[in-house]
Amino acid sequence: MAQAAKDLDVHENVLRKWVREPRDEPQEAFPGNGKQRTQDAEIARLRKEVAKLKMERDILKKAAAYFAKESM
């Protein structure tokens, strides 16, 4: 393992991770053809949700500022 990592110019722990991942989760090891791993899909979904929530927050801030001006 050490020699292979040295030949590939990567850290030995990285090579061990590359070997371990397909063994531990074979169905998600090499998704290919436009398929995402479950974790990657979840991260993408959460990023979209965060963006939507930020937009909603900004709209509410602007509305609150607008109505605060009106009440003065």
N, C-alpha and C positions, 0 to 999 in steps of 0.2 A: 504494500500500500504506500509506504514512504517513497519508494523508488518511482512508482507510477505518478504520484503527486509531484515529485521533483521533475520528472520528464514532462509533465503537462504544465509545469510552472504555476501550480496552484497550491494552496495550503492543504496539508493532509486532512484537516477537519472538513474542508469543502468537498474533497473527494469522497470522504466517508459519508457525507450527507447525500451526495449524488448517488451513491450505491444504496443507501438506506431508503431513500424516498420511494423508488419503484417497488421495493420489497414490502414496505409498510402500507402503501396505498397504490396497488397495481392498477386499479381502474382509473386513477387520476394521474398516473406517472407521466404519460406522454399524451396530453389531450389532442393536440394537432387539429388540423382541418377546421379551424375557427372555433373549436370548443374550448371553454374555459374551465379551469379547475374550480371546484366549489368555493374555495376561499376567495379566489380572484373575482368570481361573480358576485359574491357577497360584498366585497370591498367596493366594487363598482356600484352596486345598488345603494350602499350606504353613502358613497360620495354624492350620488345624485340626490339622495334625500337631504343631505347636509346643504347642498346648493339650494334646494327648494326652500328649506327652512330659513336659510339666510335671506333669501329673496322676500319671503313672507315677513320676516322680522324687520327688514328695511322698509317695506311698505307700511307696516304698522307704526314704525318710528315716524315716518313722514306724515302719516295721518294724525298721529298724536300731536306733532308739532303744528300741523295745520289747524286742528281744533283748539289747541292752546292759544293760537293767535286770534282765532274767532271769538273766544270767550273774553278777551281783554277789552 
